[in-house]
Amino acid sequence: MIFDYYTVEIVPVTLACWNTIVALLGALFLMWFLLWWI
């Protein structure tokens, strides 16, 4: 029961945080890439 609660609560939050971090890194890399080309 505890394991199920842990899986249901933690996994979606972890995935959401990871997606946010990846999106931020992607945006920073894109900005750096554009500035480098200008």
PDB file of N, H, CA, C and O in Angstrom:
ATOM      1  N   MET A   1       0.837  -1.198   0.000  1.00  0.00           N
ATOM      2  CA  MET A   1       0.000   0.000   0.000  1.00  0.00           C
ATOM      3  C   MET A   1       0.876   1.254   0.000  1.00  0.00           C
ATOM      4  O   MET A   1       0.630   2.190  -0.760  1.00  0.00           O
ATOM      5  N   ILE A   2       1.890   1.264   0.849  1.00  0.00           N
ATOM      6  H   ILE A   2       2.090   0.503   1.466  1.00  0.00           H
ATOM      7  CA  ILE A   2       2.801   2.406   0.905  1.00  0.00           C
ATOM      8  C   ILE A   2       3.567   2.532  -0.411  1.00  0.00           C
ATOM      9  O   ILE A   2       3.780   3.636  -0.911  1.00  0.00           O
ATOM     10  N   PHE A   3       3.979   1.389  -0.967  1.00  0.00           N
ATOM     11  H   PHE A   3       3.806   0.492  -0.561  1.00  0.00           H
ATOM     12  CA  PHE A   3       4.732   1.407  -2.219  1.00  0.00           C
ATOM     13  C   PHE A   3       3.869   1.959  -3.350  1.00  0.00           C
ATOM     14  O   PHE A   3       4.345   2.731  -4.183  1.00  0.00           O
ATOM     15  N   ASP A   4       2.582   1.554  -3.374  1.00  0.00           N
ATOM     16  H   ASP A   4       2.195   0.927  -2.698  1.00  0.00           H
ATOM     17  CA  ASP A   4       1.683   2.047  -4.410  1.00  0.00           C
ATOM     18  C   ASP A   4       1.509   3.564  -4.291  1.00  0.00           C
ATOM     19  O   ASP A   4       1.525   4.276  -5.295  1.00  0.00           O
ATOM     20  N   TYR A   5       1.343   4.048  -3.063  1.00  0.00           N
ATOM     21  H   TYR A   5       1.329   3.469  -2.247  1.00  0.00           H
ATOM     22  CA  TYR A   5       1.193   5.486  -2.839  1.00  0.00           C
ATOM     23  C   TYR A   5       2.453   6.220  -3.278  1.00  0.00           C
ATOM     24  O   TYR A   5       2.378   7.272  -3.912  1.00  0.00           O
ATOM     25  N   TYR A   6       3.606   5.661  -2.939  1.00  0.00           N
ATOM     26  H   TYR A   6       3.667   4.806  -2.424  1.00  0.00           H
ATOM     27  CA  TYR A   6       4.884   6.267  -3.313  1.00  0.00           C
ATOM     28  C   TYR A   6       5.004   6.346  -4.830  1.00  0.00           C
ATOM     29  O   TYR A   6       5.408   7.374  -5.373  1.00  0.00           O
ATOM     30  N   THR A   7       4.654   5.261  -5.510  1.00  0.00           N
ATOM     31  H   THR A   7       4.325   4.426  -5.069  1.00  0.00           H
ATOM     32  CA  THR A   7       4.762   5.221  -6.968  1.00  0.00           C
ATOM     33  C   THR A   7       3.808   6.218  -7.616  1.00  0.00           C
ATOM     34  O   THR A   7       4.184   6.935  -8.543  1.00  0.00           O
ATOM     35  N   VAL A   8       2.569   6.258  -7.124  1.00  0.00           N
ATOM     36  H   VAL A   8       2.263   5.675  -6.371  1.00  0.00           H
ATOM     37  CA  VAL A   8       1.555   7.132  -7.724  1.00  0.00           C
ATOM     38  C   VAL A   8       1.872   8.604  -7.484  1.00  0.00           C
ATOM     39  O   VAL A   8       1.618   9.441  -8.351  1.00  0.00           O
ATOM     40  N   GLU A   9       2.430   8.929  -6.307  1.00  0.00           N
ATOM     41  H   GLU A   9       2.636   8.249  -5.603  1.00  0.00           H
ATOM     42  CA  GLU A   9       2.664  10.330  -5.968  1.00  0.00           C
ATOM     43  C   GLU A   9       4.007  10.845  -6.473  1.00  0.00           C
ATOM     44  O   GLU A   9       4.086  11.962  -6.984  1.00  0.00           O
ATOM     45  N   ILE A  10       5.058  10.049  -6.335  1.00  0.00           N
ATOM     46  H   ILE A  10       4.994   9.142  -5.920  1.00  0.00           H
ATOM     47  CA  ILE A  10       6.414  10.539  -6.610  1.00  0.00           C
ATOM     48  C   ILE A  10       6.748  10.530  -8.100  1.00  0.00           C
ATOM     49  O   ILE A  10       7.343  11.479  -8.611  1.00  0.00           O
ATOM     50  N   VAL A  11       6.368   9.467  -8.792  1.00  0.00           N
ATOM     51  H   VAL A  11       5.884   8.697  -8.377  1.00  0.00           H
ATOM     52  CA  VAL A  11       6.760   9.329 -10.200  1.00  0.00           C
ATOM     53  C   VAL A  11       6.243  10.482 -11.069  1.00  0.00           C
ATOM     54  O   VAL A  11       7.031  11.068 -11.811  1.00  0.00           O
ATOM     55  N   PRO A  12       4.951  10.830 -11.006  1.00  0.00           N
ATOM     56  CA  PRO A  12       4.481  11.945 -11.851  1.00  0.00           C
ATOM     57  C   PRO A  12       5.173  13.268 -11.515  1.00  0.00           C
ATOM     58  O   PRO A  12       5.478  14.055 -12.411  1.00  0.00           O
ATOM     59  N   VAL A  13       5.418  13.510 -10.231  1.00  0.00           N
ATOM     60  H   VAL A  13       5.169  12.871  -9.503  1.00  0.00           H
ATOM     61  CA  VAL A  13       6.093  14.747  -9.822  1.00  0.00           C
ATOM     62  C   VAL A  13       7.517  14.766 -10.357  1.00  0.00           C
ATOM     63  O   VAL A  13       7.989  15.790 -10.851  1.00  0.00           O
ATOM     64  N   THR A  14       8.201  13.624 -10.256  1.00  0.00           N
ATOM     65  H   THR A  14       7.817  12.792  -9.855  1.00  0.00           H
ATOM     66  CA  THR A  14       9.573  13.536 -10.747  1.00  0.00           C
ATOM     67  C   THR A  14       9.619  13.767 -12.255  1.00  0.00           C
ATOM     68  O   THR A  14      10.487  14.484 -12.753  1.00  0.00           O
ATOM     69  N   LEU A  15       8.679  13.157 -12.979  1.00  0.00           N
ATOM     70  H   LEU A  15       7.974  12.575 -12.574  1.00  0.00           H
ATOM     71  CA  LEU A  15       8.644  13.332 -14.429  1.00  0.00           C
ATOM     72  C   LEU A  15       8.345  14.786 -14.791  1.00  0.00           C
ATOM     73  O   LEU A  15       8.936  15.330 -15.723  1.00  0.00           O
ATOM     74  N   ALA A  16       7.433  15.410 -14.056  1.00  0.00           N
ATOM     75  H   ALA A  16       6.953  14.968 -13.298  1.00  0.00           H
ATOM     76  CA  ALA A  16       7.093  16.807 -14.329  1.00  0.00           C
ATOM     77  C   ALA A  16       8.301  17.702 -14.089  1.00  0.00           C
ATOM     78  O   ALA A  16       8.586  18.590 -14.893  1.00  0.00           O
ATOM     79  N   CYS A  17       9.015  17.475 -12.987  1.00  0.00           N
ATOM     80  H   CYS A  17       8.784  16.754 -12.334  1.00  0.00           H
ATOM     81  CA  CYS A  17      10.205  18.277 -12.680  1.00  0.00           C
ATOM     82  C   CYS A  17      11.274  18.058 -13.744  1.00  0.00           C
ATOM     83  O   CYS A  17      11.912  19.009 -14.195  1.00  0.00           O
ATOM     84  N   TRP A  18      11.470  16.796 -14.146  1.00  0.00           N
ATOM     85  H   TRP A  18      10.952  16.023 -13.779  1.00  0.00           H
ATOM     86  CA  TRP A  18      12.477  16.491 -15.157  1.00  0.00           C
ATOM     87  C   TRP A  18      12.134  17.173 -16.476  1.00  0.00           C
ATOM     88  O   TRP A  18      13.013  17.729 -17.134  1.00  0.00           O
ATOM     89  N   ASN A  19      10.845  17.133 -16.871  1.00  0.00           N
ATOM     90  H   ASN A  19      10.131  16.681 -16.336  1.00  0.00           H
ATOM     91  CA  ASN A  19      10.428  17.777 -18.116  1.00  0.00           C
ATOM     92  C   ASN A  19      10.663  19.282 -18.051  1.00  0.00           C
ATOM     93  O   ASN A  19      11.063  19.895 -19.041  1.00  0.00           O
ATOM     94  N   THR A  20      10.415  19.874 -16.887  1.00  0.00           N
ATOM     95  H   THR A  20      10.090  19.376 -16.083  1.00  0.00           H
ATOM     96  CA  THR A  20      10.634  21.312 -16.719  1.00  0.00           C
ATOM     97  C   THR A  20      12.109  21.653 -16.850  1.00  0.00           C
ATOM     98  O   THR A  20      12.473  22.625 -17.512  1.00  0.00           O
ATOM     99  N   ILE A  21      12.964  20.841 -16.207  1.00  0.00           N
ATOM    100  H   ILE A  21      12.668  20.052 -15.669  1.00  0.00           H
ATOM    101  CA  ILE A  21      14.408  21.073 -16.268  1.00  0.00           C
ATOM    102  C   ILE A  21      14.905  20.936 -17.705  1.00  0.00           C
ATOM    103  O   ILE A  21      15.696  21.754 -18.176  1.00  0.00           O
ATOM    104  N   VAL A  22      14.437  19.896 -18.398  1.00  0.00           N
ATOM    105  H   VAL A  22      13.795  19.232 -18.015  1.00  0.00           H
ATOM    106  CA  VAL A  22      14.851  19.682 -19.785  1.00  0.00           C
ATOM    107  C   VAL A  22      14.398  20.850 -20.660  1.00  0.00           C
ATOM    108  O   VAL A  22      15.142  21.302 -21.530  1.00  0.00           O
ATOM    109  N   ALA A  23      13.181  21.336 -20.428  1.00  0.00           N
ATOM    110  H   ALA A  23      12.577  20.969 -19.721  1.00  0.00           H
ATOM    111  CA  ALA A  23      12.665  22.455 -21.218  1.00  0.00           C
ATOM    112  C   ALA A  23      13.500  23.714 -20.982  1.00  0.00           C
ATOM    113  O   ALA A  23      13.817  24.440 -21.924  1.00  0.00           O
ATOM    114  N   LEU A  24      13.853  23.967 -19.716  1.00  0.00           N
ATOM    115  H   LEU A  24      13.595  23.376 -18.951  1.00  0.00           H
ATOM    116  CA  LEU A  24      14.667  25.143 -19.407  1.00  0.00           C
ATOM    117  C   LEU A  24      16.047  25.031 -20.037  1.00  0.00           C
ATOM    118  O   LEU A  24      16.549  25.999 -20.608  1.00  0.00           O
ATOM    119  N   LEU A  25      16.662  23.860 -19.938  1.00  0.00           N
ATOM    120  H   LEU A  25      16.255  23.073 -19.474  1.00  0.00           H
ATOM    121  CA  LEU A  25      17.986  23.671 -20.534  1.00  0.00           C
ATOM    122  C   LEU A  25      17.911  23.820 -22.049  1.00  0.00           C
ATOM    123  O   LEU A  25      18.802  24.404 -22.666  1.00  0.00           O
ATOM    124  N   GLY A  26      16.848  23.292 -22.645  1.00  0.00           N
ATOM    125  H   GLY A  26      16.124  22.817 -22.144  1.00  0.00           H
ATOM    126  CA  GLY A  26      16.666  23.411 -24.084  1.00  0.00           C
ATOM    127  C   GLY A  26      16.520  24.864 -24.511  1.00  0.00           C
ATOM    128  O   GLY A  26      17.072  25.279 -25.530  1.00  0.00           O
ATOM    129  N   ALA A  27      15.768  25.639 -23.718  1.00  0.00           N
ATOM    130  H   ALA A  27      15.320  25.302 -22.890  1.00  0.00           H
ATOM    131  CA  ALA A  27      15.573  27.052 -24.035  1.00  0.00           C
ATOM    132  C   ALA A  27      16.891  27.816 -23.914  1.00  0.00           C
ATOM    133  O   ALA A  27      17.216  28.640 -24.769  1.00  0.00           O
ATOM    134  N   LEU A  28      17.649  27.541 -22.847  1.00  0.00           N
ATOM    135  H   LEU A  28      17.385  26.872 -22.152  1.00  0.00           H
ATOM    136  CA  LEU A  28      18.939  28.214 -22.665  1.00  0.00           C
ATOM    137  C   LEU A  28      19.900  27.855 -23.790  1.00  0.00           C
ATOM    138  O   LEU A  28      20.608  28.720 -24.305  1.00  0.00           O
ATOM    139  N   PHE A  29      19.926  26.576 -24.173  1.00  0.00           N
ATOM    140  H   PHE A  29      19.351  25.874 -23.755  1.00  0.00           H
ATOM    141  CA  PHE A  29      20.815  26.147 -25.247  1.00  0.00           C
ATOM    142  C   PHE A  29      20.422  26.808 -26.562  1.00  0.00           C
ATOM    143  O   PHE A  29      21.288  27.208 -27.341  1.00  0.00           O
ATOM    144  N   LEU A  30      19.112  26.925 -26.815  1.00  0.00           N
ATOM    145  H   LEU A  30      18.409  26.600 -26.182  1.00  0.00           H
ATOM    146  CA  LEU A  30      18.640  27.552 -28.046  1.00  0.00           C
ATOM    147  C   LEU A  30      19.018  29.029 -28.080  1.00  0.00           C
ATOM    148  O   LEU A  30      19.446  29.540 -29.114  1.00  0.00           O
ATOM    149  N   MET A  31      18.857  29.720 -26.935  1.00  0.00           N
ATOM    150  H   MET A  31      18.510  29.304 -26.095  1.00  0.00           H
ATOM    151  CA  MET A  31      19.239  31.134 -26.859  1.00  0.00           C
ATOM    152  C   MET A  31      20.733  31.296 -27.097  1.00  0.00           C
ATOM    153  O   MET A  31      21.156  32.178 -27.845  1.00  0.00           O
ATOM    154  N   TRP A  32      21.543  30.430 -26.449  1.00  0.00           N
ATOM    155  H   TRP A  32      21.199  29.714 -25.841  1.00  0.00           H
ATOM    156  CA  TRP A  32      22.995  30.501 -26.623  1.00  0.00           C
ATOM    157  C   TRP A  32      23.360  30.235 -28.072  1.00  0.00           C
ATOM    158  O   TRP A  32      24.240  30.899 -28.620  1.00  0.00           O
ATOM    159  N   PHE A  33      22.698  29.272 -28.700  1.00  0.00           N
ATOM    160  H   PHE A  33      21.983  28.733 -28.254  1.00  0.00           H
ATOM    161  CA  PHE A  33      22.983  28.921 -30.086  1.00  0.00           C
ATOM    162  C   PHE A  33      22.673  30.096 -31.011  1.00  0.00           C
ATOM    163  O   PHE A  33      23.452  30.411 -31.911  1.00  0.00           O
ATOM    164  N   LEU A  34      21.522  30.746 -30.779  1.00  0.00           N
ATOM    165  H   LEU A  34      20.889  30.491 -30.047  1.00  0.00           H
ATOM    166  CA  LEU A  34      21.153  31.888 -31.615  1.00  0.00           C
ATOM    167  C   LEU A  34      22.126  33.045 -31.422  1.00  0.00           C
ATOM    168  O   LEU A  34      22.531  33.684 -32.393  1.00  0.00           O
ATOM    169  N   LEU A  35      22.503  33.317 -30.170  1.00  0.00           N
ATOM    170  H   LEU A  35      22.174  32.798 -29.382  1.00  0.00           H
ATOM    171  CA  LEU A  35      23.449  34.408 -29.911  1.00  0.00           C
ATOM    172  C   LEU A  35      24.808  34.106 -30.528  1.00  0.00           C
ATOM    173  O   LEU A  35      25.502  35.008 -30.999  1.00  0.00           O
ATOM    174  N   TRP A  36      25.184  32.819 -30.521  1.00  0.00           N
ATOM    175  H   TRP A  36      24.620  32.087 -30.139  1.00  0.00           H
ATOM    176  CA  TRP A  36      26.474  32.438 -31.092  1.00  0.00           C
ATOM    177  C   TRP A  36      26.475  32.642 -32.600  1.00  0.00           C
ATOM    178  O   TRP A  36      27.498  33.005 -33.181  1.00  0.00           O
ATOM    179  N   TRP A  37      25.325  32.407 -33.237  1.00  0.00           N
ATOM    180  H   TRP A  37      24.494  32.111 -32.765  1.00  0.00           H
ATOM    181  CA  TRP A  37      25.256  32.559 -34.686  1.00  0.00           C
ATOM    182  C   TRP A  37      25.179  34.016 -35.110  1.00  0.00           C
ATOM    183  O   TRP A  37      25.604  34.362 -36.212  1.00  0.00           O
ATOM    184  N   ILE A  38      24.636  34.886 -34.239  1.00  0.00           N
ATOM    185  H   ILE A  38      24.291  34.605 -33.344  1.00  0.00           H
ATOM    186  CA  ILE A  38      24.476  36.300 -34.625  1.00  0.00           C
ATOM    187  C   ILE A  38      25.827  37.011 -34.682  1.00  0.00           C
ATOM    188  O   ILE A  38      25.886  38.201 -34.989  1.00  0.00           O
TER     189      ILE A  38
END
